[in-house]
Amino acid sequence: MKKSIWMILILVMIFPLSGTSAMESVMWISNQKMTLKVDGMPLKIILREFSRAGIKIKLDPEVNPYITADFKNKEIQKAFETLAKGYSHALVWGKTADGVSELSEVIIFKPGKINRAVSLKSSENLKIEKNPETGAIYVKNKILIQFKKTVSGNRIKAVLSKLRASLRLINKDLAIYEITLPENGDMQKALAALKKEDNIASLEPDYAYRTSSTFRYDYGETADTISTESLAAKHSVPVAILDTGLMPQYLSDSLNQASFDALSADNIIISDAVGHGTQMALIASGQVHPMGSDSATFSNPVISIRAFDDNGYTSNAVLIKSIDFAIKNGARVLSLSWGSETDSRFLESAMNYAKARGLIVVAAAGNNPTGTPMYPAAYESVISVSALAPDGKAWEKSNYGDFVDIAAPGFAHLPVGYNGDPGTYAGTSISTAYIAGKLAAYLREHPEATGIDLFPE
């Protein structure tokens, strides 16, 4: 893959650091030149965005100055002299298959301490384990828990001490906490021990879920997209997309009202390593219309939330954090183009929490026609969506059952691939994002509407 032309990363709104104001930030490397506009941004965040483009980054753990810079098309060597001012740095160059020079590695360190530099990962992936008996997957050493209101702080401390575990609050309104066991902790023994405590209302492993696949079909066409220049101005009902993120070229204020990386506190600027989240954002925003959809067009801003890691996993704790961000940033519709057979009381609580705060939640019924309920789609607080083929008939791979509320077009010509090339894709993911977009458009005209009973036929 060529890397001589890397990426354009635009962040419309950065949460201000201490002593700084929010501003538009731009990071752009093209043809061995760098354009950079940042105000008080930690160096690690800037370098992490470069690592997302496939550039290997090594950084001394003690080096992370706040960077303020504003320059255009500066030669890369001089640009890194600016970024690494006061420190030493080394640039390692390679060549593409076409023989073009490309930057392959950046090392920044304290003078004479190059051996201290360690690899900087683009983001942390969840550590996933599987229950051999049930097949359910969960995050290693993570347990979600709700204490009874009458429990004392001393008793909580005693429970944690027994497990040699730590505790952090996930959601105050839901009173959900996360317990982290030690690295060599035994999940099943810890759960068994906690179940004996009479001061615990409920507990589960931090169940994990995989993003749904979209299936590629050989229709030989790509998508026609519409301009996004005036989306934000004309429409005010955003759809929150909890998925794999959003590709940098779509991070504009006309399409993306807000964005959040729920998997990393450092990653202010999100990206999308697999493309699924970007596909869903294009459909929910109205830039791409599924095949067989009605002639009525719509356009909505989206709130892009990277809730799935680069391996395609999320968890209840991550989802709850994502929902909080969606609520705080004005979302009215929550689009969940994924599902699992795992029925979790914490996942259901999260869906009920979203609905209670004014969100209409839409989720995929699944791409395996078994009739088995998929979650969160099967919860009462969620609109479940199955998929139609371009001829308007039920898609052969779409799930079905009493838990399904509505069917919608599930094929689309997309300019972005899912772990592959652009083309025609299919799945209940697409039909879910489409219904989410239609609901947002309807809410713009009928702001008091709630639920599928008010969705226009």
Secondary structure by P-SEA (a helix, b strand, c coil): ccccbbbbbbbccccccccccbbbbbbbbcccbbbbbbccccaaaaaaaaaaacbbbbbccccccbbbbccccccaaaaaaaaaccccbbbbbbcccccbbbbcbbbbbcccccccbbbbbccccccccccccccccccccbbbbcccccccaaaaaaaaaaacbbbbbccccccbbbbbccccccaaaaaaaaaaccccccccccbbbbbbbbbbbcccccccccccccccccccbbbbbcccccccccccccccccccccccccccbbbbcccaaaaaaaaaaccccccccccbbbbbbbbccccccccccccaaaaaaaaaaaaaacccbbbbccccccccaaaaaaaaaaaaaccbbbbbcccccccccccccccccbbbbbbbcccccccccccccccccccccccccccccccccccccccaaaaaaaaaaaaaaaaaacccccccccccc
